[in-house]
């Protein structure tokens, strides 16, 4: 990885893209410190510290912007939600499916336009929900329609600006713009992690052996966790495919041996995002329609506590256990859904058959489909339980009394984006190398 970055800095064109990306990242981080107009800075800190687990979850992804109620408080989450919704609609609406698969560059631009429109709509709804949730908390100077309008418009404008920054990084920078913004937001909490570990080893300036051992254990555990995530993200099952000899024009093309790479975690981090959104959705709705839901009692208060148990420890242990079980089942279920939505064994089998290929020892047609389905099923079970284990790890850590800055979901995102970014740099370096060779 370091060699790739070193080579990228030596290549003028790639270096310009890196500098451009860094400038946009600096703009993003500066925006995280610009507070929305109409917010009372004196009561802001206290209100955010007493916030629920959802506030903490959003704050981690936004790089601390939510705790400051900055213009980037909603981060890029409305765009991610809109992208997921458009992808799901493309699976069930034939017109969108044709546009996505057969529309080419024009179709891709139209899908991107639909995603942006939906992003603005979702951002308006989410911004209104945030304002209504904190309207009675005292963080706004003059709560009312005008203040609400300014706050909502500022939050929506911040999300739109982040969407534009991500698009510019994708088109003119090193690529993966939206992912890089999320990546930077998460790793911005690393200084807080270092401070936490330092305070464990040195309590009030006094060296503590027990704290040092705990800090070392956390560091070693984090290294093992990152190594495991990298291994699973990069691991793949290669299904061999052979193609018979055939005549192309006037030439006889010889037999070819290739393979189908099937990833262990083919769905990536998407099932975790789906499941966490599904689990926290009731709490977000209840916050809008029920005042003081955090101190209320009754059925809806129980639903609220169950919903936020994923991201906070301030709930009874029974809610946490039930939440962890449902959360695990949802992640596994969404892993199967997303995997089979992106990989169709029947379609792959038909393509192999049309091109005169076959899997050694497996007959073409339905036997090949069944064979691929069997492999995908086994890989998906493993990938689903791995994602679930990583996702519920922070919930288990909270019972030990340790408060780490981010957990398994964040590590999945950070590692995935880092690997993709390095691959992007390598592909651009290879492209520049071949261009120079041909010239």
N, C-alpha and C positions, 0 to 999 in steps of 0.2 A: 504493500500500500504506500509506504513512504517513498519507495523508488518511483512509483507512478506519479506521485505529487511532485517529486523532484524533476522528473522528465517533463511534466506539464509546465512547470515554471520556466524550463529552458526553451519551450516552444512558444514563439511570440503570439500566435493567434490564440492558443489555449490560455496563455498567461493573461491576455486582455479579457477573456471571458471570466477567468477567476477573479480578476480585480473588479470587474463589473458586478459580479455576484457578491463580492465582499461589500461593495458600496451599498447595494440594495439591502443587504443584511444589516448594515449599520443603520440605515434608514428605519428598518423594522424595529431594531432595538431602541432607537431614539423615540419612536412612536409609542413604545410601551410605557414611557415615562410622561406622556402628555395626558393629563387628566381631562376627562369630559367636562365641559362647562356646566356650572350649576351644582357642582359637588362640594360639599363641606369637607375640606381636608382634615379638620380636627377630629371629626367623628368617623371618618372613613376607616381608619386603621382598626378602631375598636369594633366596628360593625363587621368588618371582614374577618377579624380574628374569631368572632363568635358565629361565623357562618357555618353552614352545613358541609357535608363531605363533597357535595356536587361543586360547591364553590372552590374547594381545594383541588378537585380534579380538573376543572376548567383552568384554574390558576396555573397548574403545572404545565399544561399544554401551551398556554398563552405566554409563558415565560415571565410570570409575575404581573402581567398586564391587568388581570382581573382584580387582584388585590389592590391595585392602584386606581381601579375604575378608569383606565385609560381608553383612548379611542380604539385600541386593539383588544379590548376586554373580551370580545366574543371570539377572538382569533379567527381562524379560517374554517371553523366547524360548520357554519351554514353551507359553505361550498362543498365540503366533504359529504354532508348529508344530501345535498342536491345531486352530487355525482352518483351517489349510491342509488337514489331514487330513480334517476334517469337510466342507469344501468339495469335496474330491475324492471322498469317500464319497457325497456328495449327487448326484454325477454318475453313479455306477454303481449305487446302491441306490435302487430306485423309491420306496420308502416315504419315505426322506429327501428325495428330489427333490420329491415331492408336498408334504411338510411345508414345504420351503423356498419353493416357488412358490405354493402354494394355501393354506397354513396361516394366512396373515395375521399379526396381532400375536401370537396364541397360538403359532403355528408358529415365529415368530422367537424367542420366549422359550424354547421347547423346544430349538431348535437352540443357543441361547446356553447353556442348561443343560448340554447334552451336551458343548459345548466346554469348559466349566468343569470337568466331571468328568474329561475327558481331559487337561486341563491339569494337574490334581493328580497324575494317574498319571504323566505324562511328567516332571513336576517331581520326583517321588520317584525315578524312574530316573536322571535327570540329576544330582540331588543325591548319590545313592549313588555314581555314577560319579566325580563330582568328589572325594568323600571318599576313595574307593579310589585314585584317581590320585595324591593328595597325602599319602596315609597315611604313606608312607615318607620324605617330604621333611623331616620334622622340624618342621613348622609347628604340629602339635597337641601339647598339653602331655602328655596321657596317652592315646595312641592305643589304642582298644579299642572294644568294642560300645557302651558307654554314651556315650563321646565321639562315636562315629559317629552314634548315634541323635540326640543333641542337635544336631550339625552338620546332619544331613539335615533334621530337623524345622525348624530355624531357616531354612534355605535355602528350604524349601517354604513356610513361613509368609511369608517375604519376598516370594516370587513371588505368593502369594495376596493379600497386601496391595497389591502393585503392580497386580494385576488389579482389585482393588476401587477403587483410586485412579483407574485409567483409566476404569472404568465411571462413577464419580462425575463426572469431567471431561466425559464424553460426555453424561450425563443432566442435570447441573446446571451445568456449565461451558460452555465455548465449543465443545465437540464434539471428535471425533477423539482421545479420551483416550489410547488405547494408542499411537497415532502420536506424540502430543505427548510422552509419556514417553520414547520412543525418540529423538525429536528433541532433547530436553533433555539426554539422556545423551550424545549425540554432540557437541553444541555446547559441552558443558562442557569439552571438550579444547581449545577455542580459545585460552585463556591459554597452554597449552603450545605451541601453534603460534606465537603471538606471541613467546614466549621463544626458540623455535628460530630464528625469523627474526632476532631481535635479536642472538643469539649469532653468527649468520652475518655480520652487518654489523659487529659489535664483538667481536673475538676477544680475550678476557681484558682488556676495557676499551680495546683499541686498535682504531681504525677500520681496516676492511679493504675496499678498493675492490672487489676480486673478490667478497667475501662479500656486499657491498651489491648488486652487480649480480645475483648469484644469488638473493638475497632478493626483489628487484624482479621478476625473471623468474618466480619462484614465485607472487608476488601477481598479476601480469598473467595468468599461465597459469590461476590459480584463477578469476579474473574471467571469462576467456574460457570456461572449462569450465562455470561456473555459468550464463552466458548461453546456451551451447549446450544445456544441460539444460533450462532454462526454455523455450527455443524449441521443442525437441522435445516437451516435456511439454504445451505449449499448442497446438502445431500440429495441424491436422486437415484431412482431405480431406472436403469437403462434396459428397455425392452428391445431385443435385437429384431431387425427387419431385413429380409433379403429380397432383392428385386431380380427377376429373371432377365435374360438377354432379350432385347427387342430391337426392331428396325426403326430408326428415326431418320426419315428422308432416304438417303442412299447409304447410310452408315449403319453398322451393327453396333449397338451400344452394349457393352459387356455387363455382366452381372455386378450388382453393387450390394455391399453390406453396410447397413447403417443402424441407427437405433432411435427409439422414442424416449426422450428424457422425461421422466415423471418425478416431480419434486415430492419430497416427504411432506412439506407444508405448502401445498399448491395454493391454498386459499390465502396464505400470508396472514396478515394481522386483521383482515377484514371481519372474520367471525367474532373476534374480540370486540371490535368497534360496534358491530351490530348488537351483540349481546349486552354490552354496557349501556348503549343507547336505549335498548328495550327495557332494561332494568331500572334506569334512572328516569325514564319518561314519566311514570306516575308521580314521582316527587316534584318534578318541574311543573306539572299541571296543578298539583295540589297547592304549591307555593303561590300560584297566581290567584286561585279562587278562594283559598282559605287563609285568613290572616292568623299570624302567630301559630302556624301549624307545628312549629318546632316544640312548643310547650303545650299543645293540645292533647286531649285524651280521646279514646274511643276508637271506632273502626278505622276511620280515615287516618288517624294518627298512627295506628299500627301499620297500615299500608305504606305510609310515608317512611316510617322507621325501617320497614322491610326493604323499601326501594333504595334507601341511601346506605344500607349496610355494606354495599360493595366498596364504598369509598370513605367510610368513617368507622371509628371504633366506639362512638358515643351512643351505642344501642345495646340492648340486652343480647347476651350470647346466643339465645335461641333464634333471634332474628338473623344473626350473622351466619349461623349454621345452615338455616333454611335458605338464606340468600345464596350462600356458597354452592349448595347443591343445585338449586335452580340455575344459577349462573353457569356452572359446569355443564349441565345438560343443554343449555341454550348454545354455549360455545360449540359443543360437539355437533348439535343439530345444524347450526348455521355453517359449520365447516363442511358438512355433507352437502348442504344446499348450494353453497358458493362453489364448491369443487365441481359438482355435476352441472352447474350452470355455465362454467367456463370450459369444461372438458367433457365432450360428448363421445363416449366409447363407440357408439354406432356410427357416428359421422367419421371418426378416425378410421374405423374398420373399413368403411366403404371407400375412403380415399386410398387406403393401402391396396384394396382389391382392384380399384380402377387403374392404378398405376402398375399393376402386375406384380405386386409385392405380397409377401406372406411372412408370418412369424414362424420360425423353425419349430416343427412339431405340432403346429396348430393349423387347422384347416381354415381357409378364407371364409368370410361371411359371418354367420351367427356365432360359430365357435370362437372366432377372434374377438367379437364383441363381448362375449361372456368372459373370455380370458382377461381382456383389458378391464372389464367391470370388476372382476375379482381382485385384480391388483390394486385398482383405484380404491376399492372398499377397504382393503387392509391398510393402505397408506393413509387414507383419510381417518380411520380409527386412531392410528398412531398420532397423526398430526393434530387431530382434534383434542385428544387427551393431553398432548404436550402443550398446546396453546392454553388449555384450561388450567393446567398445573402452573404455568408461568403467570397466568392472570390472577389466580387466587393466592399466589405466594405473598403479596403484600398484606392480604387479609390475615394470613397466618402469622406474619411478622408483627402485626399490631398487637397480638396477644402476648408477645414477649416484652412489650413496653418500649420497643425501639421505633422511632419515628423517622423513617428514611424519606428523602425528598421525592423519589419516584420509584415505582415498582416494575413489575414484570411487563405490563403493557407498554410502558414507556421504553423499556429496554428492547422489546420487540421492534418498536418503531425506529428507535435510534440505530440499532444494528442493521435493520433492513435498509434504511435510507443510506447509511454509510456504505454498505456493500453495493447498492445501486449507483451511488455517486462515483465510487472507484471504477466500476464497470463503464460508466459513461466517459470518464476521463481516459480510460484505456482504449475505448473504441475511437475517441477523437484523436488520440495519439496515433493509433494504427492508421486511421484515415489520412492524417497529415503525412505519415511515413510513406504510404503508398503514393500519395499525391506527389511528394518530392521525388520518389523513385521514377514515376512515369514522366515527370518533367525532365 
